[in-house]
Amino acid sequence: MALKLDHRYSKATLLDLYLNVTYWGDDQWGIANASAGYFHKPPAGLDWGEASLLLMATRHPGSRGLRSAKIGSLSPALAA
């Protein structure tokens, strides 16, 4: 199936599809919802640190969201 998808869609399209159906924790589905929910801005407005935090959420989204994660000095960014 992966080979069929790879032949049918570009890598950019596959990444876009993945980002828009992924669960990001804290009831956030899709990159636009996660970006707005965590940082109150669209994905294009994220800086590298914020984008990195979102990537952390995809590792184990069901076990804990970013709001409850222990991420040291970056925690205040998610307090809003």
C-alpha positions as CSV (number, residue, x, y, z in Angstrom):
1,M,0.0,0.0,0.0
2,A,2.8,2.4,0.8
3,L,4.3,1.9,-2.6
4,K,1.0,2.6,-4.3
5,L,0.6,5.9,-2.3
6,D,4.2,6.8,-3.1
7,H,3.6,6.4,-6.8
8,R,0.2,8.1,-6.7
9,Y,1.0,11.2,-4.6
10,S,4.0,13.5,-4.3
11,K,6.0,13.5,-1.0
12,A,4.7,17.0,-0.2
13,T,1.1,15.8,-0.7
14,L,1.7,12.8,1.5
15,L,3.2,14.9,4.2
16,D,0.3,17.4,4.0
17,L,-2.2,14.5,4.3
18,Y,-0.4,13.1,7.3
19,L,-0.2,16.4,9.1
20,N,-3.9,17.0,8.6
21,V,-5.1,13.7,10.0
22,T,-2.6,13.2,12.9
23,Y,-3.7,13.4,16.5
24,W,-1.6,16.0,18.3
25,G,-2.8,15.3,21.9
26,D,-5.2,17.3,24.1
27,D,-8.1,16.7,21.6
28,Q,-6.2,18.4,18.8
29,W,-6.6,16.7,15.4
30,G,-4.7,18.1,12.4
31,I,-1.8,20.6,12.3
32,A,-4.1,23.7,12.0
33,N,-6.1,22.8,15.1
34,A,-3.0,21.9,17.1
35,S,-1.2,25.1,16.1
36,A,-4.3,27.2,17.0
37,G,-5.0,25.2,20.2
38,Y,-1.5,25.3,21.6
39,F,-0.1,28.6,20.2
40,H,-3.1,30.6,19.0
41,K,-1.6,31.0,15.5
42,P,-1.7,29.2,12.1
43,P,1.0,26.7,11.3
44,A,2.8,29.1,9.0
45,G,3.2,31.4,12.0
46,L,5.0,28.9,14.2
47,D,8.7,29.4,15.0
48,W,11.1,26.5,15.1
49,G,10.7,25.9,18.8
50,E,6.9,25.8,18.6
51,A,7.1,23.4,15.6
52,S,9.5,21.2,17.6
53,L,7.1,21.1,20.5
54,L,4.3,19.9,18.2
55,L,6.5,17.2,16.8
56,M,7.0,16.0,20.4
57,A,3.2,15.5,20.6
58,T,3.1,13.1,17.7
59,R,5.4,10.6,19.5
60,H,2.9,9.5,22.2
61,P,-0.2,11.7,21.8
62,G,-2.5,9.4,23.7
63,S,-0.4,9.2,26.8
64,R,-0.2,12.9,27.5
65,G,-0.6,16.1,25.6
66,L,1.8,19.0,25.5
67,R,-0.1,20.9,28.2
68,S,0.7,18.2,30.7
69,A,4.2,17.3,29.5
70,K,7.2,18.1,31.6
71,I,9.2,20.1,29.1
72,G,11.2,22.4,31.4
73,S,11.7,26.0,30.3
74,L,9.3,25.6,27.4
75,S,6.3,24.9,29.6
76,P,5.3,28.6,29.9
77,A,4.8,28.8,26.1
78,L,1.9,26.4,26.5
79,A,0.3,27.9,29.6
80,A,-1.9,30.3,27.6
